[in-house]
Amino acid sequence: MERLLNALRAIEKVDYIKPKQYLTNRDPKELVKEAVNLADEVLITKEGRPNFDNIAYLKANGFNVFPGETDSFGWLTGCIRTSKGIIVFG
């Protein structure tokens, strides 16, 4: 969790990541790819469901996490709001 939190804080600070609507694992910036991969690891349980304990931890540290795409079974993607854009994971 701390690695993800550190990556998100770094994204907020660096100048070379320019604000845009969405940041995904297709982004050429390694820091964004790292954040997406870490989010997949720690914000999704082994059963494929949202890890609400870790989501609450990010929220308590200033990062809003919310569902992106959903269907009748729940979240298909998740989103983390940053000042540089929404990071999409899942």
C-alpha positions in Angstrom: 0.0 0.0 0.0 2.8 2.4 0.9 4.4 1.9 -2.6 1.1 2.9 -4.2 0.7 5.9 -2.0 4.2 7.0 -2.7 3.7 6.6 -6.5 0.5 8.7 -6.3 2.2 11.4 -4.3 5.1 11.4 -6.8 2.7 11.8 -9.7 1.2 14.8 -8.0 4.6 16.4 -7.7 6.5 15.8 -10.9 6.3 18.3 -13.7 6.8 15.9 -16.6 3.4 14.3 -16.2 1.0 16.8 -17.7 -2.7 16.9 -16.5 -5.2 15.1 -18.7 -8.5 13.4 -18.2 -7.3 9.8 -17.8 -4.0 8.1 -16.9 -3.8 4.4 -17.8 -1.3 1.7 -18.1 -0.9 2.7 -21.7 0.6 6.0 -20.6 4.3 6.2 -21.7 5.4 7.5 -18.3 6.8 4.7 -16.1 5.5 6.3 -12.9 1.9 6.1 -14.2 2.4 2.4 -15.2 3.8 1.6 -11.8 0.8 3.3 -10.1 -1.7 1.3 -12.2 0.1 -2.0 -11.6 0.3 -1.3 -7.9 -3.4 -0.4 -7.8 -4.3 -3.6 -9.5 -2.3 -5.5 -6.9 -3.5 -3.8 -3.7 -7.0 -2.5 -4.5 -8.4 -5.7 -6.0 -8.7 -8.8 -3.9 -7.7 -12.3 -5.1 -11.4 -12.9 -5.7 -11.5 -10.0 -8.1 -13.5 -7.7 -5.8 -12.6 -4.2 -4.6 -10.4 -4.2 -1.5 -12.4 -1.7 0.5 -9.9 -1.6 3.4 -7.1 -0.4 1.1 -9.5 1.9 -0.7 -10.4 3.5 2.7 -6.7 3.9 3.4 -6.1 5.8 0.2 -9.2 7.9 0.9 -7.9 8.7 4.3 -4.6 9.9 2.7 -6.4 12.3 0.3 -7.0 10.1 -2.8 -10.6 9.5 -3.9 -11.1 6.0 -5.2 -14.3 5.2 -6.9 -15.8 2.7 -9.5 -15.3 3.5 -13.1 -17.2 1.1 -15.3 -19.7 -1.2 -13.5 -22.2 -3.9 -14.3 -24.7 -5.9 -12.3 -21.9 -7.8 -10.6 -20.0 -4.7 -9.4 -16.9 -2.8 -10.4 -15.3 -3.5 -13.8 -12.7 -0.8 -13.4 -11.7 1.4 -10.6 -10.5 5.0 -10.6 -8.2 7.1 -8.4 -8.5 10.9 -8.7 -5.3 12.8 -8.8 -4.5 16.4 -9.7 -3.0 15.1 -13.0 -6.0 13.0 -14.0 -7.9 10.0 -13.1 -5.9 6.8 -12.9 -7.9 3.8 -14.2 -7.1 0.4 -12.9 -8.6 -3.1 -13.0 
